[in-house]
C-alpha cells in the first residue's frame, strides 16, 4: 500500500508573475508548540530537538537548516520544517517534553503559505494590512500576526533583499487570499510610495 501524499490546499496554484512573484509553498510542515518561556527545562528540551534555541523576543524567529521557529506569543511558537519531517519532529518534541507543561501538535494541514518575492512585496501586503512594513522593525526574521484582507493572517519576513515575505492564512481562506493577491500584485496595480521630500526655498 502506498504512503499518503500530503499537499497544500493551493498545490495546484500556478505562480503569478506581476509586480512581484507570488507562489504557493507546498512542502512545509507546521507544528504548534506551546510552553512557558521562563521554564528552563522546556527551553532546553526544545533546543535539544530543534538544534537551536527558541526565540523569546517578541515577533522574532530563529532557524537552523530547514527548521524555523516563529514567535507567536509569550507561550506559543510555530515550528516549520520539511513536510515529510513534521510528524517525526512533533513526536520527538512530545517525547522530550514529557512531564513538562507543554504542547506539541502537528498542524501542517491547518494553514496555507503564500510567498511574495521581489521589490514591492511589502507594499502588496500593506494593501490589505493596517501596518507600515517599511519601518526598520520589519527586517529579515520579523514575524507578526495581523489582519490581512479582513482575515486573520501571519507574516514572516524571510529576506530584505530581495524582499521576500511568507503569508500564512488558514487553509479554508487560502484560495481567497490567493485570488486577492492575484488581483493586487499585477503590474497595473503596482504602487510607488511617497516619502518626505525636500522643498525648494524661494
N, C-alpha and C positions, 0 to 999 in steps of 0.2 A: 504494500500500500504506500502510495507516495505521500510525502510530507506536505502539509498545507502551505500555501504561498500567501504571505501577508502583503497586502497592498494598501496604499493610501487611498482615501476617498477621491483624490484628484490624480490617481495614477494614469488615467487616460488623457489628462490635460496636456495640450501641446504648448511648449514655451512661447511666450509672447515677446516680440522684439519691437518695442516702441521707443519712447523717450528713455526708458530703462528696460532691462531684461527682467521678465517675470517668469518664474518656473516653479513647479511643484517638487518638493523634496519627498521622495517615495521610499527612502531606505533608512529612515531614522526611527529608532525605538525610543520610548519615553517611560521614565519611572518617576512616580510621585513619591518623594522622600520627605518624611516628617520626623522631627525630633527637636530636642532642646539644644540650641547652640551653646548654652552655658555648660552642658553636660560633657565633660572631657572624655568620658568613655564612649559616648555617642560619636563625637567628632573623630576620635582615634579609630573606632571601628569602621567608620565610613572611609577614612583615609586609607586604611589597610586594603579595603576592597577596590576603591576607585584609583588609588595610586597618587592622589593629591588631596589637599585639604579643601573642605567645602568653603565657599566664600561666605563670610559672615558680615561683610559690609553691605548695606542695603543696595539693591539694584546693580549688583556686580555678578560676574561669572568667573569660573575657573575651568581649566581644561588640561587634558593630557592625552596626546594621540587622538583617538576618535571618541573620547568620552568628555562630555561637558556638563558642568553643574551650573544651573541658572538659579540665582537667588530670587525667591518669590515673596517671602515674608520671614520674620524672625525665626519661624519654626518650620519652614517649608522650602524645598528645592525641587526643581525639575531636572532630572538627570537624563541627558540624551546620549545615544550611542548607536552603533550599527543595529539595525532592526533584528538581525539574527542573533545578537548577543544580549538583547534586553531581558529575556526570561532568565538567562543564566546569571546576569549581574543582579537582577532583582532577588533571585534565590540566594546568592552569596551575601547580599546585604541583609536579607531576612535572617540568615543563619548567624552572621556576625553580630547582629543587633539583638539576639535572643536575650531576654532578661532586662533589656534597656527600653525605656518608654519611647517608642518609635513606631514608624510605619513605612514600609517599602512595597509599593504595588506597581506592577507593570500596567501602564495606561497608554500603550503605544497606539491603540485604536481610537483614543479619545479625541485627538486633535489632528488637524491638517496643517502642514507647514508650507508656506509660500515664500520663496526667496526673491527679493528685489535687488538687482545689482546694476551699478552704473551711476555716474554723476547725476544727481537729481532723485535718487531713491528716497532720500529723506523727505524731499518735497512732496513726492507722490503719497507717502504715508501721512504727511501733515494735512493733505486734502481731506482726510477722513478722521483725524485725531486732533483734539484740542490741546496740543502741546507744541512747543517750539524745539524741534530737533536740531536746530542749527547752533545751539549754545554749546559751550565747551563740555558740559556734563555728558552729552551724548556721544562719547568717544567709543572706540573699539572695546567691546566687552560689556557695554552697558545693557541692562535688562530693565524692562518696565511693563507692568500690566496697565492697560488703558482701555478707553472706549474708542473703538475704531468702526466707522461707518455704522454707528448705532448698535454695535455688538461688543461683547467682552473679547479682548484680544491680549496678546503678549508680543512684545517686540524684543529682538536681540540684535544689537549692532555687532555684526560679525567682523566688519572691516571698515576702516575710514577711507582707504584708497585701494581699489575703487570702493565707493560707498556700497556696502552690502548689508542688507537687513533681512532677518528671518522673521516672518509674521506668523504667529501661532493663533489659530482660531479653532473652536470646537468643530469636530468633523461635520456635524449637521449644518454648519454655516460655511463650510468650505467652498461650495460652488458659488454661493452668494458673494463671498469675499473675492473669489477668482473673477467673477463677472464684473464686480465693482472695479477691480484693478485693471481689467482688460479695457474698461471704458475710460479710466482716468490716467492711464500710463501711455496713451497714444502720443505720437509726436505733435499732433494738432492740439492736444490738451496740456502740453508742457508749459510750465510757468517759470518766469525769471523773478527771483526775489529782489525786492528793493532794499537797500541798506542806507545808512547815513551817508549823505553826500555833501561835498564841500560847496559852499555858497560863495560866489564871487562878490568881493566887496567893491562897491562902486564909489 
